[in-house]
Amino acid sequence: MPRLIRDQDVDTDLPNRVNDDQVTRDGLGFPLPGEASELDTAIHMFKISKILGHTLESLYTTTRRRGAVVKITRLQAELDLWESAFLSNATSNNDDDGAFDEVNDIENSFNKSFLAVLKCITVFHVHRPALTFSTTHNQFSISLKQCCHASATLIDVISRTTHNTLISIYPNGLHILWQAGLTVLFAMWNGKPYSEDASSDQSLLILCISTLRRFGNIGVRENDMVMECVDVLDRLQKRTFEGGELPEYDQWNIWDWPMTAAIELENNLSAVPLDLDFDSPINLQ
């Protein structure tokens, strides 16, 4: 992730929560308390981007690495506060009759999905440094649980979305979905499964694999690198949950050195574009 602009370098207020049709020569007509605004999604995105910026500045640095647990706790508290505001706004977005018109329903569904995915990505960045701690460290278990929950949420949201553009919007991407599947496996390998029932974790991984396979077919031609990642993830989940021997794999020994294979695939997957056809109209359906 590139470094974001630091708060101390910016002196800009957030935009006012005013819809376009409420701007007149006489002034601004602000929404009533509890009423949604067209700018709410943008404001939520700006706020969580600041949290992500704080994370990159305080945890991903070579000069200020001390006090990681305190920083992680503080950043998670900021995320919890952001999420409460986001959920409060989401429940107030419905009309009195509890329904949107068709256009607004599509737009709001996309906005909510994108912000949910962005929140998961931020959780990953907040808690991943703790996954380098000793497995006996208390923060390791706490952060691993947070990462697993974010992984499960991300897999669920992306698997249910009908918006093909959601997966291609930065900082989201197929590599994030791939990492979510690996995180669930990582928890299993460390004896800290996300679910009490192992079959639930396996079902989650199978859903992740099928979703990767679906998005790997987006564009003019099938993305071979994505299909390769799908194959590796599928083999790892079968070996983890079903046991037994695996057939030989030409390029990577995916069980003896699973993280080596994962890192190599991750680097390639992050660099390979989705080959989307941007000349055709975007269909949000």
Buried (B, 14 or more C-beta within 10 A) or exposed (E): EEEBEEEEEEEEEEEEBBBEEBEEEEEEEEBEEEEBBBBBBBBBBEBBBBBBBBBBBBBBEEEEEEEBBEBBEBBBEBBEEBBEEBEEBBEEBEEEEEEBEEEBEBBBBBBBBBBBBBBBBBBBBBBBBBBEBEEEEEBBBBBBBBBBBBBBBBBBBBBEBEBBBBBBEEBBBBBBBBBBBBBBBBBBBEEBBBBEEEEEBBEBBBBBBEBBBBBBEBBEEEBEBBBBBBBBBBBBBBBBBEEEEEEEEEEBEBBEEBEEBBEBBBEEBEEBEBEBEEEEEEEBE
